[in-house]
């Protein structure tokens, strides 16, 4: 098992107004996982992130990166912030350059990289957040959602080992939330450790591999999401609620006597648990891989013959979404496509899903989980 990428030992921090933001926090963040720091407003989430990348220094205790205690010298901090990038909750606290391109280039330029490498990183980061077309636009003319994506692009341009996002879904519409989570999945599949803070219990339960819960500056829980939400009184005492799917699963156990495991994390998993039917007709998933390097044009399979056989099409990932757009392809599900795919095939319909190559293993894993844990065995054809 890899050592934790980030760790705190007896960490405490008090602001100048004597507000105790962190109180004796000992926490580990696993390497290569998707971890959520969950807590209500004022729980210490933002302060913890600023400790992790050295903006704030502990009043007591220590912070470690990759097993080494953080050195607060200027050169060491520059190196740390190259590897641990943070996206702040309010993008206006992070964006200060005149144009989009200049702002994204600021971090790489401060690393002393040559202009060619800086340009390459800016191009890649803007592509990932879909802002290439407005790279020369003044940052003051951007919408709130666009400014959040500029801040994210600036963090990605640093090529970090850890990406920390403080309340990243706040103020975003449904589509942008799903696209952000898909991008986080993609980056994680490529080896990036992703750390997100939120008070959203639904996202925490559905998306996170690991959960850390803060309340009034203290660490109250560390482990799998299911373990935290099991104790309803504890959840309520920390000013939080149970996720809807978790609560439904508990009620299902009390009404029908079903085992609580496996835990449904999506609506389709819940439906399969409530209404199992091994004899139902299940559609086929046609998985079309979109290769990032080199850029390849995938071959879309023809729909099978017969009345009502037209297949729905969805895209999952940055490159797949871009390919479909550039080629004028009609897409039925441009975001949250994996959940729609599971729903369609469970009703006997075939489904084409264009997937970034980095996300193919995750798609296969989630479809296999439907069969192994919930009895919906989905035929999968990789094109």
Secondary structure, DSSP 8 states (H G I E B T S, - for coil): ----SEEEEEEEEE-TT--EEEEEEEEEE-TT-EEEEE--TTSSHHHHHHHHTTSS--SEEEEEETTEE---SHHHHHHHHHHEEEE-SSGGGT--SSBHHHHHHHHHHHTT--HHHHHHHHHHHHHHTT-GGGTTSBGGGS-HHHHHHHHHHHHHTT--SEEEEESTTTT--HHHHHHHHHHHHHHHHTT-EEEEEES-HHHHHHH-SEEEEEETTEEEEEE-HHHHHT-HHHHHHTT----HHHHHHHHHHHHH---S-S---SHHHHHHHHS--TTS---EEEEEEE-TTTT---------SSTT---EEEEESHHHHHHHHHTT---SBSSSHHHHHHHHHHTT--EEEEEEGGGHHHHHHHHHHHHHHHS---EEEE-
